[in-house]
């Protein structure tokens, strides 16, 4: 009798325990499996924009035969032709013309003729161009002598920028051409006062932040693609493009060496 009562009690307790466990599991839902953690990666690609400016009314451009082998490496990859490869850095110095001692070439390009009104512009900034480490084919240190190798000149946006006049021509007196285009993109141009496809001899001028006249740019690109046996040629005073902002950058070289574009005796007589 007592054994039977004990057995029933034990069975009742077991059933009650099972009921409690079942309720506990029923009221505590199994959590959903968590998705594995993920990492989001972003790739930033450069925006390549090709801007064009309005043509310069009345300007037409010719070509001349190049009197040397084509540039090697190609112009876009050559740090003597494409100033973007070297680059330049802001520096301090006189924001105006400076005086140097020594001889002056009476035929040197005159930078005031960059502008239609033959003015000495205000200088907004001065810069130092990077040298080039030819042994390792990479940018070197900033050029220290002279202390300024590129000048920022104040202009009006959309102002026409012209070929600086000099006492030289490029060997074709019947045509009067004064410079040959060594390199051009939508926002910079390199002009040479001889017909060699390099900067070794004669004067070279780099113009930065200039929207190159679209017909001139198209002609350069066509001649470059055709092997550079001929390149565009321009007269003194011809428009090469328009100022993009309120500053253009001007660097000038003599037999490859960067000079100070502020030098009064050389470029502003």
N, C-alpha and C positions, 0 to 999 in steps of 0.2 A: 504493500500500500504506500509506505513512505518512499520506497524506491521508485514506484510509478510516478508519485508526485514530484520527486526530484528530477526524474527524466523529463517530465512535461515542463518543469521550470527551466531546465537547461535548454530544451528545444525552443521555448518562448524567448529566452534571452538571445539565443543565436539568431532567431528570426528578426528580433528587434535590432540587433547589431547590423545585420545585413541590410535592413531597411534604412538605418542611419547612413551607412556607407553609400548606398544607392542614391539617397537624396543628396548627399554631399557632392557626389560626382555629377548628378543631374543639374545642380545649381551652380557648379563651377565649370563653365564651358572651357573646353580645351582651346588654348590660344591658337590663333591661326599662325602658320609658319611665317616668319619674317623674311621679306625679300632680302637677298644679299645686298650689302652696301655697294653703291656704285659711285664712281668718280667721273665728273664731267670735264672733258678737256676742250679748250677753245683754241682754234688756230686763227691767228690774225694774219691776213694777207694784205700786202700793200695795194693801195688803190692806184691804178695807172690811169692817168687822165691825159688826154691829148687836147690841149687848148689851142685855138687859132685866133689870131687877131685880124682886124679888118685890113684888106690890101691897101697899099699906099698908092693913091691915084697917080697915074702917069709914069710909074716906075716899071721898067723892063730890065731884064738881066741877061747878060751873055756869059760865055765861057771862054777859057783860054786853055792852051795845051800846058800840061804840067812838065817842068823841066827836071824831073828827078823820078826815081822809082817811087811807086806808091808807098805810103806810110806803112811801117811794120813795127808793132802790131797795128791792126785796123784802127781807124780814127777814134771810134767810140771807146776803145780799150787802151788808148794811148794817153798817158798822163801829161804829155806836152801839148796835146790838141784838145782833149776833153778836161777842162779845169775841174769838173765835178769829181774826178778821181782823186785829185790832190785835196781839194777843199781848202777852206781858210777859216781863221778864227778872229773874232773881234779883239782889237788891241786898243791901246791908248796913244794919243799923239795929237798934233795940231790938226784941227779940222779946217784946213785952208792950205794955201800954197806955202811951200818952204823953199829956202835958198840953199843950194849946194855950190861948192867951189868946183872949178874944173872946166874942161872944154865942153862946148855944146855944139851939137850937129845942127847946122842951119836947115837941113832938109828933114829933120825929125817930124813925125806926125804931131799935129797940134790938137790937143784934146778939146779945146774950146769949140772946135768945129764939129764935135759930136752933136751940137745943138743948132737949131735953125737960126737962133739969134746970136750966135758966136759969143756966148757969155762964159764967164767963169762962174760955175755953179756953186751953190752952197755945198759943203761937205757934211753929210749926215753921220758918217762913221768911217773908221779906218780899220783895216784888217791885215793879217799876216797870212800869206799863202804857205801851205805845207811844201817842204822839199820832197824829193822822191828818192827812195833807196833803190837804185837801179840793180844793185847786186842781188837783192832779195825780192825785187819787184813788188814793193809795197810803199805806202806812205811813210815819209821820214818825219823829222822834227820840223817845227815851224821855221821858216827862213828868218834869220835875225838881221841880215844886212842886205839891203836897207831895212829900217825898222818898220816901214809900211810898204806892202807890195800889192795891195788892192784898196781902192778908195770907193766908198759909197757916196754917190753924187745925187743931189736933190733934183728931182724932175717932177713934171706933172703926169699923172696917170694918162696913158694913151699918147703921150708926146712922142713924136717921131725922132728916132735916134739915127744918126747919119755916119757915113764913113769919114773918119778924120783925115783932113787934107795933109799932105806932106810935099816935100820937094822931090819925091821919087815917083817913078812909074814902074810897071812890071815888064818892061822891055818891049812894049808895043805902043810906040809914040803915035802911031796913026790912029789908035783907038782911044788912048788916054786912060786906060784902066790903071787903077792905082793899087788895088788889093785883090787878093784871091781868097776865097772862103776855104779854110782848112777843115772846119767842123761847124755843124749847126744842129740844134734841136729846137723844140718849141720855145725854150726859155734861155738859150745862150748861143753865142756865135763866136768863132775865132777867125780873125782876119790876119792875113800875112802880106807883107809889103814886098815879097818876091814870089817867083813861081815855083819854088821848091816845096815839096810836100812834107815839110818839117820846119822846125823853128831854129835850125842851126845858124843860119845867116839872116841878117836883116831884122826888121821890126815885126813883132807880133802883138796883136791886141786881143784880149779876152773881154767880152761884154757879157755881163751876168744880169739876170732879171729883165731881159728884153724879149718880148714876144716877136720872134723872127717873122718877117713878112712872109705870108704863106706861099706866094709864088717863088720867092727866093729859096725857101725851105724845100719846096717840091723839086726845084732844079738841083739843089745840092744832093738831095736823096737819090735822084735819078743818076747823077754823075758818080756818086759814091757806089751805087749798085752796079754801075757799068764798068767799074775797075779803076776809077780815078785818073784815067789818062787825061781827062779834062775836068776842070772845076769851075764853079761860078766866079766871075770877075766883076768888080764894081768900080765906078768912078768916085772920086772925092765928092763928098756931099750927098751921095745917093742914100736914100733911106734903107736901113737894114731891118727895121722893125719898130715896135712901139714899146714904151715903158709900161711895165705891168703894174707897178705900184708907184710910190713916191721916191723910190731909190733904185738906181742902177749901180752895178758894180763894174769897175774898170781896172784892169791890170794891163801893164805894158811891159814888153820884153825886148831886149836888144841882144842879138846873137844868143838867144836862149835864156839869158839871165833876167830875172825879174827886177824891174826898176821901181823907183818911187813915183807913182803917178801924180804926186803933188809938186814935183820939182818944177819950179817956175822957169828956170833957164832952158829946160829941155822941152817941155810939152805945152807951155802957156805963154810963149813969146808974143 
